[in-house]
């Protein structure tokens, strides 16, 4: 059994490093996992890396296996795909997904990992946590057959939301992003693309850009009595909205969505485990590989995080290889 591991830590706002640390002794019912790939949840992890988690949210924003505390030093992340090296026979040698940070090996209870379906290439499974967020957003939005849907923001969650909405019969889905390069990804995912939201007259608008200007665009995209689902998390940033315009006359609704709670419409019947199983099985679609635009070795992660927090460029999902 491995006794030590290397993990990425945010040591202070805007600074990160790879640290060696001891692994706990594996108890009965635990698994030892060797990490193969992790995904960077760019919006949230950039806010954590930049020290922009408001003190009021330090408790609520803890990741399941986070170590340390905000603003740092903190070990944070939740998109880990690896192979079980020790544990129950049914899991040995199998690829699993866990809500675990960027670390070469780790020990967790067996119930904390989920088998990656045989029909899903393990490298693609780094999208599972973001796809779970997208599923919850679609539930909160109550997207219906035939709706005109606008998704503002072509990051990882936005692309996955657009892809999900596009699978609902009759829905006309437009992914909106200021970066015209996102048009290629939108086409691969089977949805329309626009660089501006004006005139879309959408029945449902889902905002995922993480930028205040994106939420203003969401107001522009909304038709009469439309629902606007706010999926972005702004950290310590304040957002100003032009609610003195047509907001009231059009009777628009702004609804928050956050993956930490299952959407009320589903809460009676769905558990977190069932929702994650759904996300993993939805990853069978090979078109989703288009969302993973970059890959780097684990040793380069400190530099990758520094770049993504400062200027992500054309990156959508950045995968880390171990």
N, C-alpha and C positions, 0 to 999 in steps of 0.2 A: 504494500500500500504506500502511495505517495504520502510523505509527511509534511511537505512544504508546497507552497504554490506561489505564483506571481500574480498580482492584481493591480489594476489601474485605480489610483486614488486621485481625487481632486484635493490638493493640499492647501490651496488658498484660491480666492477668486482669480481666475485666469491662469492658474498654474496646476499642472498635473504631473504625476510620475508613476512609474511601475515599481511596486514594493514587493519584497519577499515576505511571506508570512506563514506561520505554522498552521497546519490543518488540524481540526479537532479529531479525536479518536472516533472511528466509526462505531456506532452502537447497533444492536440488532434493530432491523427495520430501517436503517439508513442506507444510502447509496453513495458511492464514490464516483464522481463523474469527471471524465477528462473532456475539457471544452474543445470543440472543433471550430465553432464560429460564434460570434456575437454580433448583434446589430446595434447600431447607435440610434436611439430615439432622439433625433436631432433637436427638435423643439425643446423638450423637457430637459434633456441632458445638457444642452447649451446654456439654459438658464441656471442649472445646478453648477456647471463649470464656471460660469461667470459670477456666481455668488448672488443671484437675483431671486432666490426663494424668499418671500416675505416671512418675517419671524412668526407671524400669525399662522403660517402654513407649515412650519417645520415638522409638526407631528403628523399632519394629514398627508404630507408629501413623502413620507418615508417609503422606500421601496421594500418589498417583502424581506430581502436578505441584505439590506443596507447595513454597513458598519460605519461608525462615526456619526457625527451630527452636522447639520447645516450651520454655518456656511462652509465648514471644513475644518480639518481633513475629513473627507467622506468618500466611501466606496459606494458607487451608485450605478444602477443599470438594471435592465429587466428583459433582455432578449438573448438568451443563452441556449445554444444547441450543442450537445455533447454526447459522448458514449459512456454508458455505465460500465465501469471496470470492476466494481465490487458491489454486492447487494443481492436482493432476491433473484432466484434463478430466472424468473420470467422477464427480468429486465437486463440481465447480463449481456453485454455486447450490443445492446439496442441503442439506437439514437433516441434521445429524449430532449424535450424543451423544458426550460425552467425560467422562472422570473428571477434570474440571478445576475449579478454584475459581471463585469469583464475580468475574468480570472481563469487561470490555466487549469486548475483542478478545484473541486469543492465537494463538501460533504453536507447532505441535506436529508431529511426524512423522505422515504420512498414516495409518499403521497404528494410531495412537492414537485415531482417531475411528471411529465405527460409524454407518452410514447408518440414519436413522430410517425404518422401513418406510412405504411410501405409505399403508398401511391404518391407520396410527397418527397421530392429530393431534399435531403437534410439541409443543404445550404440555404434553400428557400425558406426553411422554417424559422429563420430569424425574424420574419415578418409577422409571426403569430401574435405577439403582444399588440402591435399596431393594428392588425386586422381585427382583433378582439375589440379594440377601441372603436374601429369603424363600424362593426356590427352593432355595438351599443348605440352609436350615433344614429344609425339607420332606424333602430327601434325607437329612439327618442323622437326622431323626425316623423315617424309614422308615414313613411313614403308609401304611396298607394299606386296601384296599376294606372298607367296613363298620365301620371304627374309629370309636369315640367320641373326638372331638378337642376339647380345650379350649385356647384361646389366651388367655393372661393378658396384658392390656395392649392397648388400642385405639389405639396410635399408628400411624404410617405402616407400619412393618414388621409390627406385629401385624395390622392390617387386611389387608395383602397376604397374610400367611401364612394367615389365616382364609379369604380368598377362594380361594387355591390349594387348601387342604384341602377346601373345599366343592365343588370341581370333581371330586374323586375319588369314583367311584360308591359310593353306600351310606354315605358318611361323615356322621355327625351332628356338626356343628361348632358350638361355642358360643364366641363372643367375650366375654370377661369384662373389664369395666372399671368403676372406681368412679364414672365420670362417666356418668350415665344418658343424656346427649345422644348417646352413641355408638350407642345403639339404632337410631337412624335410619340411620346408616351401615351397621351390621350388616345391617339389613333390605335395604338397597340391594344389598349384596354377596351376599345370599342365604344368610346364616347366622343362627343364633340369637344371642340376647344375654342376658347376666346381669350383675348388679352384684356377685354373690358366687360364688365357685367351690365352695363347700361342697355336697357331695352330687352332683357331676357324674359321679363314677366313670368318668373318662376313661381310655381305653387309652393315649393319647398326650397329653401336655401340653407346649405350647410357651410359654415365658415370654419376653415382649418388653417388659415395662413399664419396666424400668430402675430400679425401686424395690424395696428389700429386702422390703417387705410383699407385693409381687407374687409373689416366689419362695416365700414362706410360703404364699400362696394356691395356688400350683401344687402344693405338697405336699397341700393339702386336696382338690384336684380329682382327684388321681391314684387310680386303682383298683389292685387287687392286681397287683404286678409290672409296673406301668406305667412308661413311659419319660418322663422330664421333660427337655426340651431347653432349655437355658439359652442364649438368644440376646441377652440384655441385656449391656451392658458398663457396669460400675459405676465405671470410672475409679479414683480414689483412695479410694473408699468401701468400708468393710468391711461384710460381710453376715453376720448371725447367723441361724442356722436351728434350729428345734426338732427336732433329730434324736433327741431322747430320747423322742419320742412313738411313733407307729405307723410311723415311717420304716422301721425294720428288719423289723418284723413283716410289713409289706406288701411287703418286698423291692423297694423303689423304686430306680430308676436315675436319676442326674442326669448328663446328657451335654452337653458344651459344643459350641456351633456358632459358627463365625466365618467370614465370607465370604472372608477372606484365603487360605484353603486350600479347594480343592474337596473335598466330602464323600468319605470313603474309598470308599464304595460306587460312586462315579462316576469316580474319579480316573484309572483306567486308560484310559477312553474319552473323557473330556471335557476340553477346554481352557478357559481363562478366556474366550477369544474366543467359543467355542461357547456357553458359559453365558450370556454377555451377549447374543448373538444371540437366544437363547431368550427371555430377559427382554424384549427389545424387541418381539418378535413377540407375546408374551402380552399386551402393552399394547393390543391391538386391542379389548378389551372396554370399552365405553363406561361401564360401571358404575364403573370405577376412577376416574372423574372425581370421585366422591363423596369420595375420600381427600384431594383437594386442596381444602382449606377456605378458604385465604386467599391473597391476592396483593397485592404492593406493588411500587412502582417501585424500581429499583436505588438511587436517591439516598436512600431511606429505610432501607436495609439496616442501618446501624449501630443505629438505634433499634429495628428489628425484632428484631435479635439480642439486644439488651439486654432486651427484653420477653420473648422466648421463654425466655431463660436464667433469668429471674426468676419468671415466672408465665405459662405458655403458654395458660392458659384452655382454650377449646374447639378450639384449633388442632390439626390433625393434620399435614398437609403444607402448608408455606408456600412458595408459588412467588414468585420474584422476576422482574419484567418489565423488559426493557432497551429 
